[in-house]
């Protein structure tokens, strides 16, 4: 899968392919099929697509009922609604009984740009990670999204999948020996001085930052941590022991997401300096996606600053 593609587009295409061999796959939308990229699925499989209207809680309850009858529903809406408005139903109707429903939150993070602060969801990973038994996945590109969609369909358990609005470069298909496995991070680049553990579109920015920092004599390891929960603790521990400093990078509030997960684990397993890179506990603003990301330091330049800080803390 060469070039650039939005993960929401790759997700929509993956659903159509998977439906050919998985009759249990159903798709439910909350009046956002066009935006979430499930409209083509609705055209291909009209008897397996249900538009539930702007009623996310009801959609969640219906999905739970379908899951008790041998189906695996993918419920779709914007991340702010999937993990905010419908949080109670996700917790009590899906997660508590352990039902095979995949909750899909599109337009996550600040990169929804012009949608503004009310729709720039920066709390979804935290909201889903705290629910017992919930798998949380944030693919970094279209190739990884395709594998993630299939893996979650076969998981037979509650899960949250985050989609992005803007197109991002495909990087995992260029990695020799790349393999997607839930709960297992991927080392995208080796390094010895510091490790950047990133998810979503920040993986691409981490690779750019690592290239820049190499010119300064800083060797940066880059890990694509597509599964936030369960966290790949073995890979995190190895990175902490071998490089001595960690930077986490996410298009999410630094409170409660990937950075929190890494800090919670390393604080008891292998305390090393950990610097969190993400949204600094504030709301976003409206504007073109790339300009908004740059304004909040969610790019290679902003990440490089955090890496330099982590190295300085390590060397104290």
C-alpha positions in Angstrom: 0.0 0.0 0.0 2.2 2.8 -1.3 1.7 6.6 -0.9 -0.7 8.3 1.6 -4.2 7.3 2.7 -6.4 8.2 5.7 -6.7 5.3 8.1 -10.5 5.8 7.9 -10.4 5.1 4.2 -8.3 2.0 4.7 -10.7 0.8 7.4 -13.7 1.2 5.0 -12.0 -0.8 2.4 -11.0 -3.5 4.9 -14.6 -4.0 6.0 -15.8 -4.7 2.5 -13.1 -7.3 2.0 -13.6 -9.0 5.3 -17.4 -9.2 4.8 -16.8 -11.6 2.0 -15.5 -14.3 4.3 -17.0 -13.2 7.7 -20.8 -13.4 7.6 -20.9 -12.4 11.3 -19.6 -9.0 10.4 -22.2 -6.2 10.7 -21.7 -2.4 10.5 -23.7 0.1 12.5 -23.5 3.9 11.9 -24.7 6.9 13.8 -25.6 9.0 10.7 -21.9 9.4 9.7 -21.3 6.7 7.1 -19.9 9.1 4.6 -17.4 10.6 7.1 -16.4 7.3 8.7 -16.0 5.7 5.2 -18.6 2.9 5.7 -20.9 4.2 3.0 -19.4 1.9 0.4 -20.0 -1.0 2.7 -23.6 0.0 2.9 -23.9 -0.1 -0.8 -22.2 -3.5 -1.1 -24.0 -5.1 1.8 -27.2 -3.2 2.5 -28.6 -6.0 4.5 -25.7 -5.9 6.9 -25.5 -2.2 7.4 -27.7 -0.3 9.8 -27.9 3.5 10.1 -29.1 4.1 13.7 -29.3 7.9 13.4 -27.9 10.3 15.9 -28.5 8.0 18.8 -25.1 6.6 19.8 -26.3 5.1 23.1 -29.1 3.2 21.3 -26.6 2.1 18.6 -24.4 0.6 21.3 -27.2 -1.2 22.9 -28.4 -2.7 19.6 -24.9 -3.8 18.8 -24.7 -5.6 22.2 -27.9 -7.4 21.4 -26.6 -8.5 18.0 -23.4 -9.7 19.6 -25.3 -12.1 21.9 -26.8 -13.7 18.7 -23.5 -14.6 17.1 -22.7 -11.4 15.3 -19.7 -9.2 15.5 -20.9 -5.6 15.1 -18.5 -2.7 14.3 -20.2 0.5 15.6 -19.1 3.7 14.0 -19.2 7.4 14.9 -16.8 10.2 15.7 -14.5 9.4 18.6 -15.9 12.1 20.8 -19.3 10.5 20.6 -18.2 6.9 20.7 -16.1 7.3 23.9 -18.0 10.2 25.4 -21.7 10.3 24.8 -22.0 6.5 24.7 -19.4 5.7 27.3 -21.8 4.2 29.9 -23.4 1.9 27.3 -20.0 0.8 26.0 -19.0 0.0 29.6 -22.1 -1.7 30.8 -23.7 -3.2 27.7 -20.5 -4.3 25.8 -17.5 -4.5 28.1 -19.1 -5.7 31.3 -20.5 -8.9 29.6 -17.4 -9.2 27.4 -19.2 -9.0 24.1 -17.5 -9.1 20.7 -18.2 -5.5 19.6 -15.7 -3.2 18.0 -16.2 0.4 18.9 -14.8 2.6 16.1 -14.0 6.2 16.9 -13.2 8.2 13.8 -11.8 11.7 13.6 -9.7 11.3 16.7 -7.1 13.9 17.9 -6.4 17.4 16.7 -6.0 16.4 13.0 -9.7 16.8 12.4 -8.6 20.5 12.0 -11.5 22.7 11.1 -14.0 20.7 13.2 -12.7 22.6 16.2 -12.2 21.8 19.9 -15.6 20.2 20.4 -14.9 17.5 17.9 -11.1 17.2 18.3 -11.2 14.2 20.7 -8.1 14.0 22.8 -9.6 11.9 25.6 -10.8 8.7 23.8 -7.7 6.5 24.5 -8.0 7.4 28.2 -11.7 6.8 28.4 -11.4 3.4 26.7 -8.2 2.2 28.4 -9.8 2.5 31.8 -12.6 0.1 31.0 -11.7 -3.5 32.2 -11.1 -5.9 29.4 -11.1 -3.3 26.6 -8.5 -3.6 23.9 -7.4 -0.2 22.5 -5.8 0.1 19.1 -4.4 3.2 17.2 -3.0 2.2 13.8 -0.4 4.5 12.3 -1.1 4.1 8.6 -3.5 2.5 6.1 -1.5 -0.8 5.9 -1.6 -1.2 9.7 -5.3 -0.3 9.8 -6.1 -3.1 7.4 -4.4 -5.7 9.6 -5.9 -4.2 12.8 -9.4 -4.4 11.5 -9.1 -8.0 10.7 -7.4 -8.8 14.0 -10.2 -7.1 16.0 -12.8 -9.0 14.0 -11.2 -12.2 15.1 -10.6 -11.1 18.7 -14.1 -12.1 19.9 -14.0 -9.5 22.7 -14.7 -5.8 23.3 -12.3 -3.4 21.5 -11.8 0.3 20.6 -10.3 1.3 17.2 -9.3 4.9 16.5 -9.5 6.2 12.9 -7.9 9.4 11.6 -9.4 12.0 9.2 -6.4 13.2 7.3 -4.2 11.2 4.9 -0.9 9.9 6.3 2.1 8.3 4.7 2.3 4.5 4.7 5.4 3.4 6.6 4.8 -0.1 7.9 4.6 -1.6 4.4 8.2 -0.5 3.8 9.5 -2.2 7.0 11.2 -5.5 6.3 9.6 -8.3 8.2 6.7 -6.2 9.5 4.1 -8.2 11.3 0.9 -7.0 13.0 -0.1 -8.6 16.3 -2.5 -7.2 18.9 -0.6 -6.3 22.0 2.8 -6.3 20.3 4.6 -3.1 19.3 6.8 -2.8 16.3 10.4 -1.5 16.3 10.5 0.8 13.3 14.0 2.0 13.8 16.8 0.9 16.1 18.7 3.2 18.3 20.8 3.2 21.5 20.5 6.6 23.2 16.7 7.0 23.7 13.5 5.4 22.6 10.4 7.1 21.2 7.2 5.1 21.7 4.6 6.5 19.4 1.1 5.7 18.1 -1.1 6.9 15.3 0.3 9.6 13.0 3.0 10.4 15.5 4.9 7.3 14.4 5.7 9.1 11.1 6.7 12.2 12.9 8.9 10.1 15.2 10.8 8.6 12.2 11.4 12.2 10.9 12.6 13.4 14.2 14.9 10.4 14.6 16.5 11.2 11.2 17.0 14.9 12.3 18.5 13.9 15.6 20.9 11.4 14.0 22.6 14.4 12.5 23.1 15.7 16.0 24.7 12.4 17.2 21.6 11.2 19.0 20.6 7.6 18.2 16.8 7.2 18.5 14.9 4.0 18.6 11.4 4.3 17.3 8.6 1.9 18.4 5.1 1.8 16.8 2.9 1.0 19.8 -0.3 0.5 17.9 -1.9 -1.3 20.8 -2.3 0.9 23.8 -4.0 -1.8 25.8 -2.8 -4.4 26.4 0.6 -2.6 26.4 3.6 -4.5 25.1 5.4 -4.4 28.4 8.2 -6.7 27.3 9.2 -4.4 24.5 8.8 -1.3 26.7 11.0 -2.9 29.4 13.7 -3.9 26.8 13.8 -0.3 25.4 14.0 1.2 28.9 16.9 -1.1 29.9 18.8 -0.7 26.6 18.4 3.0 25.9 17.8 4.4 29.4 15.3 7.0 28.5 11.8 7.0 26.9 9.7 9.6 25.1 6.0 8.8 24.4 4.3 10.5 21.5 0.6 10.6 20.9 -2.1 12.8 19.3 -4.0 12.8 22.6 -3.9 14.4 26.0 -0.7 13.5 27.8 -3.1 12.6 30.7 -4.4 9.0 30.5 -3.2 7.8 27.1 -0.1 6.1 25.8 2.2 8.1 27.9 0.3 7.3 31.1 0.3 3.6 30.2 4.1 3.6 29.7 4.7 5.6 32.9 2.4 3.4 35.0 4.3 0.3 33.9 7.9 1.6 34.1 7.4 3.2 37.4 7.4 -0.2 39.0 9.3 -2.3 36.4 12.3 -0.1 35.5 12.2 3.6 36.5 14.0 5.7 33.8 13.3 9.2 32.6 10.0 9.3 30.6 9.0 12.5 28.8 5.4 12.6 27.5 4.8 14.3 24.1 1.2 15.1 23.2 -1.5 17.6 23.9 -0.5 19.4 27.1 -3.9 19.0 28.9 -5.7 21.7 26.9 -8.4 21.9 24.2 -7.6 22.3 20.6 -8.5 25.1 18.2 -10.1 25.2 14.8 -7.9 25.4 11.7 -6.2 23.4 8.9 -5.1 20.1 10.3 -1.4 20.4 9.8 -1.3 24.0 11.1 -3.2 22.9 14.2 -0.8 20.0 14.8 2.2 22.4 14.4 0.6 24.9 16.8 0.5 22.3 19.5 3.9 20.9 18.8 2.6 17.6 17.4 5.2 17.3 14.7 8.8 16.2 14.2 10.2 19.5 15.5 8.1 19.4 18.7 9.0 15.8 19.3 12.7 16.4 18.7 12.6 18.9 21.6 11.2 16.3 23.9 13.8 13.8 22.9 16.6 16.2 23.6 15.0 16.8 27.0 14.8 13.1 27.7 18.5 12.6 26.8 19.5 15.5 29.1 17.6 13.9 32.0 19.2 10.6 31.3 22.7 12.1 31.4 22.2 14.0 34.7 
